[in-house]
Amino acid sequence: MRPTSARSTVTDAVFGCAYERGDRPALIDLGAGVMYGYRRLVGEVMMGASGLVRRGARRRQVAGIHVDNAAAQTLAVHTVIAAGGVAAPVASRNGEIVDLLARWDARLLITTPHLAETSLRAAEASRVRQVIAFGRARDTVDFADLLLLEPGPLPLLDPSDQPALLTEDGGVLTHDDLIARMHALDGIAELGKSDVLLVTWPLTCVLAMTTLVGLALMRGALVVVAPGLQATGLSATIHDFGVTVMALSDGAVQRV
């Protein structure tokens, strides 16, 4: 089921060593109250991507991502990328979602149950053909159902040419672009497998969040995400999780 390529795709770079890390914690979302180990995270990304392909997802097809928590955003972005699609997180207000989906010619929208009604309305007013939710929601496909489909091959991708991420301002990043950003950030953050990274950035920081979380997972670190964490809870969170590196509100990344 894993794709092969002469050069690394984002999926290869971020999750290439994930299976051998087993059940070590990979991602904790304090807001959503969920935790992923490395094996579970890579398994859901790969099986979810296979499920998308089984359900008709095409290479280079844009998939809108309208979710309300960081774990869902991370899982959705990497699932779409692994399936050969272009992940397009949406952080705009309700009235702008339809315009974005139309501009991108998106045919797929991934959402969460609390945002499902808004996502469905946007889908009905656009060319979106299916809406997938991380949980049960009316008129949507549960992401968990994708994991039950018979595994199939994922597309072979050219990292230098294949788009991976689309931002609301029209920026398009290829697999090579995203990996280059991760390596550039690595020179600053110097993350390792013993590190615990705390990220408090809002979900609107799509590119920064994708780059930093992707780098941390690539290096085998534990990522703790708490978008909008208030200063009153910061010290306790750092202490409770043994945080060693923190993404500051001004965008900087530094050791604690």
C-alpha positions in Angstrom: 0.0 0.0 0.0 2.9 2.4 0.6 3.9 4.4 -2.5 7.4 4.2 -3.9 9.4 7.1 -5.3 13.0 7.7 -6.3 12.9 10.8 -4.0 11.1 11.4 -0.7 7.5 12.5 -0.7 6.1 14.4 2.4 4.6 11.1 3.5 8.0 9.3 3.2 9.8 12.0 5.0 7.4 12.5 7.9 6.3 8.9 8.4 9.2 6.8 7.0 10.2 5.6 10.5 6.8 5.7 12.2 6.1 2.0 12.1 9.3 1.1 13.9 8.5 3.6 16.7 5.5 1.5 17.5 3.1 2.9 20.2 5.3 5.7 21.4 3.2 8.8 21.8 3.3 11.0 18.7 0.6 13.6 18.9 -1.5 14.8 21.9 -4.3 17.3 21.2 -5.3 18.8 24.6 -8.3 20.7 23.1 -9.8 17.6 21.4 -8.7 15.3 24.2 -7.1 12.7 21.8 -3.7 11.0 21.7 -2.1 9.2 18.8 0.9 6.8 19.0 3.2 6.6 16.0 1.8 3.3 14.7 -1.8 4.4 15.0 -1.1 7.8 13.3 0.7 6.4 10.3 -1.8 3.5 10.1 -4.7 5.9 9.9 -3.0 8.2 7.4 -2.1 5.3 5.1 -5.4 3.4 5.4 -7.3 6.7 5.1 -5.4 7.6 2.0 -6.1 4.2 0.5 -9.8 4.7 1.4 -9.9 8.1 -0.4 -8.5 6.5 -3.5 -11.0 3.7 -3.3 -13.8 6.2 -3.1 -12.6 8.0 -6.2 -10.1 10.6 -5.1 -7.8 11.6 -8.0 -4.2 12.7 -8.0 -3.8 16.5 -7.8 -7.4 16.9 -6.7 -8.0 19.6 -4.1 -9.6 18.5 -0.8 -10.9 21.3 1.4 -10.2 20.7 5.2 -12.7 22.5 7.5 -12.0 21.2 11.0 -12.0 22.5 14.6 -9.0 20.8 16.2 -5.3 20.4 15.4 -5.3 16.5 15.5 -8.0 16.4 12.8 -6.2 19.0 10.8 -2.9 17.0 11.0 -4.5 13.7 10.1 -6.6 15.2 7.3 -3.7 17.1 5.7 -1.4 14.1 5.7 -4.1 11.7 4.5 -4.9 13.8 1.5 -1.3 14.3 0.7 -0.6 10.5 0.9 -3.5 9.9 -1.4 -1.9 12.2 -4.0 -4.3 15.1 -3.4 -3.7 18.7 -2.5 -4.6 19.5 1.1 -6.4 22.9 1.4 -7.2 23.8 5.0 -10.1 26.4 5.4 -10.0 28.8 8.2 -12.3 31.4 6.7 -15.7 32.5 7.9 -18.8 30.6 6.7 -19.7 32.9 3.8 -16.2 32.6 2.3 -15.9 28.8 2.3 -18.0 28.4 -0.7 -15.9 30.9 -2.7 -12.7 29.2 -1.7 -14.1 25.7 -2.6 -15.2 27.0 -6.0 -11.9 28.8 -6.7 -10.0 25.6 -5.9 -12.5 23.4 -7.8 -12.6 21.2 -4.7 -14.5 17.9 -5.0 -13.9 16.6 -1.5 -14.3 18.3 1.9 -13.1 16.9 5.2 -14.7 18.2 8.4 -15.5 17.4 12.1 -19.0 16.8 13.5 -19.4 20.2 15.1 -18.7 21.9 11.7 -20.5 19.3 9.6 -23.7 21.4 9.0 -21.6 24.4 7.8 -19.5 22.1 5.7 -22.5 20.4 4.1 -24.1 23.8 3.2 -20.8 24.8 1.6 -20.6 21.5 -0.3 -24.2 21.9 -1.6 -23.3 25.3 -3.0 -20.0 24.1 -4.7 -18.8 21.2 -6.8 -17.8 19.1 -3.7 -19.0 15.6 -4.3 -18.5 14.0 -0.8 -18.0 15.2 2.7 -16.0 13.1 5.2 -16.2 13.7 8.9 -14.0 12.6 11.8 -17.0 11.0 13.6 -20.7 10.4 12.8 -22.5 13.3 11.2 -25.6 13.5 9.0 -25.0 13.0 5.2 -21.3 12.5 5.7 -18.9 9.6 5.4 -17.2 8.7 8.7 -13.4 8.8 8.3 -13.4 5.6 10.4 -15.2 3.8 7.6 -12.4 4.6 5.2 -10.1 2.5 7.4 -12.3 -0.6 6.9 -12.0 -0.6 3.1 -9.8 -3.1 1.4 -6.3 -1.6 1.1 -5.2 -0.6 -2.4 -2.2 1.0 -4.0 -1.4 4.7 -3.6 -0.3 6.8 -6.5 3.4 7.2 -7.4 4.3 10.9 -7.0 7.0 13.2 -8.2 8.0 15.3 -5.2 9.4 18.1 -7.3 6.2 18.6 -9.3 3.3 17.2 -7.2 1.4 19.9 -5.2 0.9 19.0 -1.6 -0.6 22.1 0.2 -2.7 25.0 -0.9 -3.1 28.0 1.3 -6.1 30.4 1.3 -4.0 33.2 -0.2 -3.3 31.1 -3.3 0.1 29.7 -2.4 0.9 26.2 -3.7 3.6 24.1 -2.1 5.0 20.9 -3.7 6.2 18.0 -1.7 9.8 19.3 -2.2 8.8 22.8 -1.0 7.3 21.4 2.3 10.2 19.1 2.9 12.7 22.0 2.3 10.8 24.1 4.8 11.0 21.4 7.4 14.8 21.0 6.9 15.3 24.8 7.1 13.3 24.8 10.4 15.3 21.9 11.6 18.4 24.0 11.6 16.7 26.3 14.2 14.6 23.9 16.3 17.0 20.9 16.2 14.3 18.5 17.3 15.1 14.9 18.4 13.2 11.9 19.5 13.6 12.8 23.1 12.0 16.2 22.7 8.4 17.2 23.6 7.2 20.1 21.5 4.3 22.3 22.6 2.5 24.2 19.9 -0.1 26.8 20.9 -0.6 28.4 17.5 -4.1 28.8 16.2 -5.3 26.5 13.4 -5.2 29.5 11.0 -1.4 29.1 11.0 -1.7 26.3 8.5 1.7 26.4 6.8 3.6 27.0 10.0 1.7 24.3 11.9 2.1 21.8 9.1 5.8 22.4 8.8 6.6 22.3 12.5 4.4 19.3 13.4 5.7 17.5 10.3 9.3 18.1 11.3 8.6 16.9 14.9 7.0 13.7 13.6 9.9 13.2 11.2 12.4 13.4 14.1 10.3 11.1 16.4 9.4 13.8 18.9 6.2 14.0 20.9 3.9 16.9 19.8 1.5 18.4 22.3 -0.9 20.9 20.6 -3.1 23.3 22.6 -4.2 26.1 20.2 -5.0 29.3 22.1 -3.6 28.0 25.4 -3.7 30.9 27.9 -0.7 32.0 29.9 -2.3 30.8 33.1 -2.1 27.2 32.0 1.2 27.4 30.2 3.5 26.6 33.1 1.4 23.7 34.3 1.3 22.2 30.7 5.1 22.6 30.3 5.6 20.8 33.7 3.0 18.1 33.2 4.3 17.0 29.8 8.0 17.7 30.3 8.0 20.2 27.4 11.5 20.8 26.0 10.7 23.0 22.9 7.9 25.5 22.5 6.4 27.3 19.6 5.9 30.9 20.8 3.0 33.1 20.0 5.2 35.4 17.8 6.1 32.4 15.6 9.5 31.7 17.1 10.5 28.2 18.2 12.8 27.9 21.2 14.0 25.5 23.9 12.4 25.8 27.3 
